Structure formats: C-alpha cells, structure tokens
Amino acid sequence: MADHPTKDSRATYRGETAKAVFNLLSLLTGTVYGELDERLDFRTALSRALKKPVPEHVNFWFCFGGITFLIFLIQVVTGISLLLYYRPTVEQAFASVVHITNTVPFGWLVRGFHHWGANLIMITVMLHALRVFFHGAYKAPRDFNWVVGMALMFSLLIFGFSGYLLPWNELSYWATVVGAEIPSAVPFIGDQIVYLLKGGDVVGQLALTRFFAIHVVILPVCAMVLLLLHFLMIRRLGISGPL
C-alpha cells in the first residue's frame, strides 16, 4: 500500500514550490532589470526622483491631490476595460452595458469601480482645491499652477457629463437633453455650442458619437497634458509652506 503524504510533507512541498517560483521570477526580473539598469542607470534616476524631503507641516489634508490622481488612474484602467465591450450606437449602447454588467466576468465590478470612482473623484478634487485655497497655495509663484488645477477640475466635470450619456438609458438621455441646453445661455455663440454638442436639433446618434469621442479621446489627451504641467510645476516649486 502506497504511503499517503503527511500534512508536514505537503506544507514542505508547497513551500519549496513557492520558493522555486519566486526564485524563477527573481531571476527573470533581475536579468531584465540588470541589463536595463546597466545601460540606463535606473537606480540613480529613481533615487534622484523619489528621495525628496517632506516638510514637517504636511499632513492628511495634503494627500487629496494624490488620492485624486490615484482615482484618475483607476478610471483610466476601468474605462479601457469597459471600452473593450461597449458599443457606441443608439441601437446597441444600452444592450452592451447590460451585457457588461450581467454577462462579462467581473464586468459588474469594473463598471462599479468606474461609476463610483467618477463620483468619488469629484469629492476628492474639491477637497484638494479647498485645501489649496485656504492655505493660500494659489498665490504667486504658484498662481499659474492654480489655473492649471482649475482647468483639470473643469475637465473632470466634462468627463462626468460626457460619460453620463454613454449608458443610453432613460435617465442619462433626458439628463443630457436638459444639460445640453445650458450653453444656450451663453451670449452670441450659445446656440452654436448646443448644436455642436448635439450634432443636430435632437440628442441622437451624432450626440452619442460626439460625447463618446469627447469622453475617451479628447478629454484624456487634454487631462494628460494638464497633469504633466501640474506635476512639473509642483516638482519645480515644491510644496507650499505652512499657514
């Protein structure tokens, strides 16, 4: 009769297997990283970029900018995942959202992250803006960075408005019908802005196509440029002083 493996022997086997896998990954990672580091000197570059002193007055309220950026990255990842299944047509948009939610593995989770992230990011960016305002960090020489930050917050508002139509249900449709009429109050060019958003007199396929293009192409490019400017100026000017 064959001997059955004991509990200790199974644990030892699992430990040795995990160690072997870890060693293999370390070998592969070390080989790739070592060759790249030898040529590009990543270690020195990372050391210069990451080893920055943090002022003593920095506390939890200074973290909302970083939290906002983290949520933005989550929105990018989940948005790309949803883009693989979403179909931006009036006939298939709602059905594709239902398919993502009910059929695609973990689609409900990805869509939930994207939905709640869109709401949460507006709270964190407002808290970040309020912290900057009440600490006077918008004053020179950081005044231009404040303008860039306000442009980023405005782009997040447009992100939310343009993305709201994409599920193409009753709520999003009528909310867009009402919201798209708001620019008509702008003197002289208000009607032209409304026509440009809708692509016509009614919210239909052209409106959905334009909102989709704004949401997944135009705004992400603008946001990336603004984020790059924002971060570069923060690195150059440093964190603002205490109150």
N, C-alpha and C positions, 0 to 999 in steps of 0.2 A: 504494500500500500504506500502511495506517494505521501511524502510529508507535506502538510499544509503550512504555508508561510505564517509565521507568528506576527503579532502586532508590531513588535520592535523591528522585525526584519522588513516589514512593509514600510514603516516610517523611515528606516535607513535607506531603503531603495528610493523612496520619493525624495529624500534629502540629497542623495547622490545625483539623481536625475536633474533636480532643480539646479544643483551646483554645476553640472555639466552644461546645461542650457545657458546659465549665467556666464560661465567661462567662455562659451562659444560667442555669445553676444558681445562680451567684453573684448574678445579677440577681434571680431569683425569691426566693432566700433573703434577700437584702438588703432586698428590698421588704417581705416579710412581717415580718422581724425589726425593720427600721427603724420600721415603723408600730407594732408592739407595744412596742418599746423607748421610743418617743416618749411613749407613754401610761403604761406600767407601769415604766419605768426599770429594765429587767432588769440593765443593766450595773452600776449601783450595788449592787443587791441581791446579784448574784453576787460582786462584789468583796468585800462585807462577809462573805458566807458562806464563800468559798473562801480568802481571804487570812488564814490563821491561822498563827502561828509554830509550828514543830515543835521540841519540846525536843531538845537535843543527845543525850540518853541514849536516844532512840528508835532501835531497830534492827530487824533482821529479825523478831525474836520478837514484836514489837508488831503485825505485819501479819496475823496469823492471824484476827483478828476481821474485818478487811476481806475476806480471802480467803473466809472462811465466808459472808459476805454476798454476795459475787460468785457463789459456787456456788449459793446460795439463789436468786438471780435467774435463773441458768441453769436451775435446777429448775422455776421458775415458767414460763419460756418453753417449755421442752421438755414440761412437763406439760400446758400448754394445747394444744400441738401434738398430743400423744397423745390428748387428750380429744376432738379432732375426729373420731377414728376408733374410739375404744374404746366397747364396748357392755357395760354393767354387768349382764349377766344370766348365769345359770349355763349357759344353752344357747349363748351367743354370746361370752362373755368371752374364752375361750382362742382361739377362731377369729379374733376381732378382733385379738388380739395377734399371731397368726401372720400375718394379713393386713398389719398394720403393718410387721412385720419383713421379710416376703418380697415384698410387692407394692407398697406405698406408696413413691413415690420418696423416697429418703433416710430412710425410716422406721426402718431398722436403725440409722442413725447417730443419729437423735433419741432412739430408745429406749436406745441405748448410752450416750449422754450422760446420760440420766436415771438409768439404772441405776448407772453408775459414780459419778455425782455424789452419789447417795444414800449410797454407801459412803464417798466421799472427804470429804463434809461432816461425818461423824461424827469423822473423824480430825482435821480442822482445828478443829472446835469443842472437842474435848478438849484439843488443844494450846493453844488460846486460853484455856480455863479454867485449865489448869495454869500458864500464864504469869501470869495474874492472881493465882492463889493464891500462887505462890512469890515474886511481887513485893509481896505484901501489899496489892494494889489493891482487895481486898474489904472493907477496913476503912473505918470512918466517915471522911468523909461519903459513901463510895461503896458502903456496905453494901446499900442498897436496890437499887442497880443490879446488884449481885452476885445478889440474889434474882431479879430480872428475867432476868438472864442464865441462871441455873439453870432458870427456867421455860421459856426459849427452848430450852435443851438438851433438856429433858424433852419439849417439843413435837416436836423433831426425832426423838426416839426413837419417839414415837407416829406421826409421819409414816412412818418406816421400817416399823413394824409394820403399820399400816393399808394401806400400799401393797403390802406383800408378798403379800397375798391376791389382789390385783386380777388378776394373770395367770390365776388359777384353774387351775393345773396341780397335779399330784400333790404336788410339794414344798411349794408355797405352801398348799395345802389342809391337809395334815397338820401343817405348822408352825403354822398358825392354830388347828387343833384343840387342839394342845398349849398354845400360848401363851395362848389364850383361857381356859384353866382356871387360869392362875396367879392371877388376882384372887380365886379361891375361897378362898385362904388368908387373905384379909382378914377379921377378926372381924366377926360380925353381918351385914355387908352384902355379903360376898364372893359368895355365890350370886346375889344380885340384880344385881351388876355383870356376872357371867358371862352371865346371862340377857339383860341389856340389850345386851351386845356381840353375842351370837349371834342375838338376836331369837327364841329358842326353845331347844329342847334339843339341836339339832344345828347344825352350820355349813352353811347353805344359802343360799337366795336372800335372805332377810332379813339375814343376816350380811354377805353381799356388798354389799347395798344400803347398810347402815349403815357399813361400812368405807369404801365409796366416798364417801358423804356426809361422813364424818369427814375423809377424805384431801383432798377437792377443795373443800370449803366451810367446814367448821367450823374445822379447823386453820389454813388460810391466813388467815382473818379474825383468829383469836387471835394468830398469828405476826406479822401486820402491826401489830396494836396493841402487842404486846410490843416489836417492833423500833422503833416510833416512840418509846415510852418510853425504851428503851435508848439510842437516839441522842440524844434530847433531854437526858438526864442526862449523857451524855458531853460534849455541847456546853456544858452549863452548868458542869460540874465540871472539865472539861479532862482531859488525860492525867495519870496518876499520876506521881509523882516517881521518881527513880532509887532503887535499893536503898540 
